[in-house]
Amino acid sequence: MTDVPPNLAGPASGIVERAKNILLKPKETWPVIAAEPATTQSIYIPYVVLLAAIGPLASLIGGQVFGITVFGVTYHPPLAGALVSAIVSYGLSLATIFILALVIDGIAPNFGGEKNQVQALKVAAYSATAGWVGGIFGILPALAVIGLLFALYGLYLLYLGLPVLMKVPQDKALVYTVVVVVVYIVLFLIVGAVIGALAAPSLVTIR
């Protein structure tokens, strides 16, 4: 089936088709993504804004229904605090993709690539698909490790996408990917610290 830009297909079918294609056949899908016209808005809406919500929503539901276990103690965070944490997590996820795209674009010439903000945003957004889809496993804390495996697969998607969209020579793609991943890890730690600081006061309803 022909891969269709999510914003040009039906809202649901286009997103599902794009996510399926980037996950199952990334080598064929990245050139399609590279060639299609796009803007920051068309990349974010509806694809990014919907998929980025999977993890925070799953964690919110999982925490309320099943609770969160830390060091053998299970607690159910108050709904208000959990909602705030989920909303902040979602907002920071959207911001992280944009910041990561700026980094991808900014350092591309250092690795023989071409600067292109839209293409950089495509790489950041679509390589994050695996982590976003894997976020569904956050609904059951015991399955969180599966979500981590999905996120790691996203690094492979990033490695495949950078040479295609940023025109980086293949022999420099690995180092380019490593640098981008390091930046992402730093952003992830910052986001985690912010969310953790907001969630800490809600650890009060212990069962």
N, C-alpha and C positions, 0 to 999 in steps of 0.2 A: 504494500500500500504506500502511496506517495506521502511523504512527510509534509505536513501543512503547518505553517506558522500558527501558534495557538490563538492569536488574536484575529486570525482570518477564518478560522474554522468555527464550528459551534463551540461555545464557551467550555462545555464539559468534554466533548469528544476531542477537541483540539488539544486540550491540556493533557488528557490521558494518552493520546496518540504520541505527542511529543515526548512525554515522560517515558513511555514504553520504549520508544525508539532510541532515546539517548542512553537508556539503561541496557537495552538488549543488543543494540547494534550501533555503538558509538562511532566506530570508524566510518560507517556509511552516513551517519547523521550529522557529524560535525561539518562536512563540506556543504550540506544542505543549509545548515544554520548560518554558515559563513556567507553564503550567497544571497540569503533572503534580506530584503530591506527591513530595517527596524529602527526604532527610536527608544530612548530610555523609557518612555511611557508604555510603548507597546511590549517591551520586555517585562516590565513590572506588572502590567495589568493585561490579562488577569493571572498570568502564569506565576510570577514570583509571589504576589500578594496572597494567592490561594495556597500554594504549596508550602510556603514558609509558615503558614498557620498550623500545619499538621502536627508538628512536634509540640508546640506550646499547648494546643488544644488536647492532644493525647495525654500529656503530662498532667494537665489540669483535671481531666476526667479520672485518670488513674489514681491521682493523689486523693481525690474525693471518694472514689469507690473502693479502692483497694488499700489506700494508705501508702506511706513511704517508710521503709524500714532502714534504720541507721543503727549499726552496732547491735543488732538484735532487737531493737525497740521500734515498734511501729507507731507512727503518729499520722493523724489526719489534719492537715493544715486547715485553718478557718477559710471558708469560701472567699471572703473578701480579700484576704491576703494572697490567696492562691490566684485569684483573678488579676490582681495587680501584677504579680510575678509573671503570669502568662502574657499579659499585655505588654509589659516591659520587654520580656524575652522576644516577643514577636517584633516589636518595634526595633530592637537592637539587631535582630536578624536581617531585617530589611536594610538597615543602615550599614551593617557589616558587608553585605554584598556590594553596595555602592562604593564603600571605601576600598574593598579588595579590588574592584574594577579599576579604581584610580591608580592603585599600586601596579596592577598588571600592565596598564597603559603606560605609566610613567617609566617603568624600568625596561620596557620592551626593547628600546634601542640599544641598551647595554648588552643585550644578547643577540643582536643582529636582527631584531624584529622591527615592525612598523607600529607607530603610535596610532591608535584608533579607539576612541573612547567607547563607541557603540560595540565594536567587536570585543573589547575588553569586558564590557558588561555582559555580553552574551556568554563569554567563557565563564565568568564568575557565577552567573545565574544558573546556566544549564549544567555545569559540573556539580553544583550544589544539589541538583535533583535527587541524587542517591541519598544524601543525608536527610533531606526533607522527607522523602518517602519512608526511609527507615525510622523516622521520628514516630511513626504510628506505633512502633513497639514500645514506646514510652508509656503506653497505657497500662502495661504490665511490667513493673520493675524487674521481674525475673527475666524478661526478654530484652532488657536494655542492651545487652551485649550484641544482639543481632543488629540493633540500630547502629551500634559502633562499627560493625562490619560494613554496613551500607555506607557510612561516612567515609571509611577507608577506601571503598570502591570509588567514591567521588574523587579521590586523589588521582586515581588512574584515569578517570574521565578528564580531569584537568590536564594531565600529562598528554593525553591524546589531542585535546582541543587547542592548547597553546600554539603548537606549530602551525595548525591550520588557520586559525583566526588572526594570530598576531604575526604570522609570517616569520617565525623564529626557525633558524636552521635546525634540523633534527638532532645534530650533534650537540646543540646547546639547550635542547628542550628539557633535559633532565635537571640541569643546574637551575634553569629558569623556574621549573616547577618547584624545586626544593626551596628556592628563595620565596616564592609566593606562598608555599605551605608554611614556612616559618612565620611570615607576616600573619597568615590566617590563624596560626596557633596563638600568637600574641593577642590578636583581636578576640579569639575565643576565650582566652583566660580573662581578659578585661570584662567581656560580657558575662562570663561565669561569676566573676567577683561581684559585679553589680547586682545580678540576679540573686546571688547568695546573700548579699547584704539586705536585700529586700525580703527574702524568704525567711531569714533567721528569726525575726520577731514572731513569725507565725508558728513556730515549733512549740505549741502550747497544749494542743489537744492530743494527749498520748493515750493509747489503748494497749 
